[in-house]
Every structure is written in structure tokens, then in C-alpha cells.
């Protein structure tokens, strides 16, 4: 492969301005991540510890292999809503007894770990990742059940949790429940549906109806230990497979379970000779433009991301607004599609289509680095076939079966989001940089379109057009779209799997690739009809 040669001037004013902007955005991200990590805050965390219980993140840390990384997912779920940042649950991918697992842990310092609509979406996304990538699941359970005031948004879709757990078991993917506290009502089915259930003495409470509900339903004055305690389930009901003396004992048992599952990855192993990039990933902060309207060369990012900064570019002189080529990330071969100057023309669409077909022929995972304003519009481009050429690209993306990993670096607008494997096209993982934006189009363009439509409507009906009202409406719409395209807003709604520091892109892609290789990596050989 050829080695990428960087032309980045780290002493330039533009570099310094870009870097300062990225550091400011990252500081805002760190502030929100700290809020998520704080859970219910000092008061409720102290009360939790006073009861002899560990916070959820300490449980996760004890569960994972020492000094191993944890790829947290959806950390900003529920940001900007009435619910706590992080949505009262921690999800991510980590290594337990040498096995890559999806970990799902309730945070009982936030309203007793109750599930709200965002924690439900976050849980379901984690289980989807486990199913698609064939990853065992460890549930760290302590939840009071549903957030009852929002039950209308929870009851029906929450049943999918149990569906996913049973589907994983049917597929031979182990599921484990470590129950540290309440596992009430529908939550009782989590240990009930998992392959392995570990209950902590004097803490675990697993029952369909707690004492208050039993009293209301039957008139019985029930004792919670007799109704759903660890001792009862271990001796009488048989729900518990393992009786744990305390939390640390439960985590030890959970690690022992994972050590005995005889797990084997089905994907190819990485090369043991992966070389780091020749350029410092720290410099990525000065590459990405402070103004998302200003393009930047993704090769500069790749030079600081791929193994040895080596990149075999495909069709470099054709469709140059899209960079395509072959590389390795942490020893795993990948194909890369990266937007350069934003707009996708017919040439870029056809180039991408061919490249995706080639990747599927060779069972090579694809990395999409988004920075696109969408497909080109205009009379000459419509007559030139931009719709059918864009359709080819979207067809190829939709029907590709090799793993897709997507990162929104700066902008992801319009159908370009679809063609570059956005969320609706089921990438195995999708992340974004904290300054990125996602919307149907830019705020100025969207407001302008509505203004033009309004003027045309007034003219066709013979009405005078209110210019003052138009200016006010345009300003309001621009502000709305700017807010709704903000990376925090997008990530809060789980349109990606989390915001990442651009400097960590190589690490995150490497961990994601490793996770996808738990299942077979195989491309599609037959596609649908391509409109020629």
C-alpha cells in the first residue's frame, strides 16, 4: 500500500483556530459525560453506599478484566430532556474473562434505576448490537421497574427486551443476569429469560408483584424476602442458579460463568503486526474545520487513523469528492469511504457503488466517514441521472452484508446520510464527533426553502407577502434546526451510538471491528436491480 503524506501545517492560524474550537466542544462534552457518570448525584450515591451497595460504574469496573477498555454506548441518552443524562443506565462493550460482552447496568441512584423511554431505547440498542454481532450479554440488575408516569411509552415496546434475550439464547449467545437489588414486575423476566441468574443475598428481590401490589391484588401481607429474595429463589423456586453472598461474590461468579462458555470468534483474526499511524492522532483536532461548511481532506484524518498511515486509494482521479480505498485498522482490513468536498455527484455515487460491491466480494468491512451535504441538485444533474445514480449507491449500502462502521465527522445532511450508511441503514456501530451536525439540510438552506415556498404561495393567491413575519419565521426556523442538528441533541435520541473524541477514532473503530468479528464476516454476492 502507499503511505499517506500529510501536508498539515500545525503552525498555521487555521490549524490553531480549528484546534481551539474542537477543544471547546470537547470540554462541553466532558461536562455532560461527568453528569452522566454522577448518576443521581452525591446525595443518592452516598445513600446507596451507606446501604453497602456499589455504584453501577464500580460494578462494571469489577466485572471487566483488569486494565481492559470499555466502549461506552449512548452516554448522552436523554440529554436535554426531563430525564437524567445517561438515562439511568450504563451500556457498553467490554472484555469479561477474555470474552467481549455487551454490558447493561441499571443505575439505582437515579429514581431507583427505573426505566424511562430513553433508557428503554438505550437497552434495546445494546441488545440489538449483541444480537447482530453475536456478543454475550451481562445484565447488572437493580431497577424498580418502569417509570410509571411514562408507562404509555414503555409498556408495549418494553416487551422487546425479553424478545431479544430469548432470541440471543436461541442463537447460542449466552446471557447472564447478576441481580443486586430490585428486579420487579416485567424486570423479573430479565433473570427469568437469561441463561444464567446470580442473586445477591439480602439484596436481590425478584418478583412480578412486590408486597404493595400483592396486598392490593390479593389482600396478602407478603414478606419481600419470602416473596422474591435470593434465598427463596435459590432454595424454593429454582429461579436462581447461583446464590451470592454479596455484590463482589456475584461479580466473581459472573466472571466464572463467562470463563466457562468456551467462546470462539467466527471472524478472521487481526494481523499481529499492526503498526500505529505515522502521524499523531492529536493533530486531528486541528484538521476538522471549526465551520462545518468548510471542507477538509479526510486523507489527513486517515493518515492519523489507519495502520502505518498506509492507504491504497481506489479511483483517486474519478469522483474526487469521495475518497475510497483499502487500509487496515488495528490489523483488520477495511474499505473506507470518506467525503471530501461534501457534495455527492453521479461520479461519486457510481464510484461508491462499485467499491461497496468489491468489498462484499472480498468480505471486507466498510468504514464510512461522513461529511456530506447530500446529492447534487439542479437541472443538469437531474438530467444526468443523479437520482438513479444515488439510488445505485443506496441500493449497494442497503444490501451490503459486511460490517459497516460509520462516523459523522462534521455534517450528515439529506440523502447523503443514507448513502453514507446512516442510522437507518443499520451500520453495526455509528459514532459522531462532538461538533458534527445531522439534519435533512443545513439550517440556512431549510429556512430559505420555506421562505421561497411561502413567497410562491402568496404570489399564486395574489396576497401581499409579509416581509417582517418572514424574517421572524426564518430566524426561528434557523434556531430550531441548529438546535435539532446539534450533536448532543442527535446523540440524546440514539441516532448514533455515542459521541467520541476525534483523537480516539482509531481506538473506537478498532474495538468496534473486534466486536463485529465475533460473528461471521461475509459479504453479499447478489444484489437487487440497479437502475442503469
Beta strands, then each sheet from edge to edge (+ up, - down):
strand 1: 70-73
strand 2: 89-96
strand 3: 99-106
strand 4: 136-143
strand 5: 175-184
strand 6: 196-200
strand 7: 205-207
strand 8: 242-244
strand 9: 312-314
strand 10: 322-329
strand 11: 332-339
strand 12: 343-344
strand 13: 365-372
strand 14: 374-375
strand 15: 404-413
strand 16: 429-433
strand 17: 437-439
strand 18: 499-500
sheet 1: 1+ 2- 3+ 4+ 5+ 6+ 8+
sheet 2: 1+ 2- 3+ 4+ 5+ 7+
sheet 3: 9+ 10- 11+ 13+ 15+ 16+ 18+
sheet 4: 9+ 10- 11+ 13+ 15+ 17+
sheet 5: 12+ 14+
end
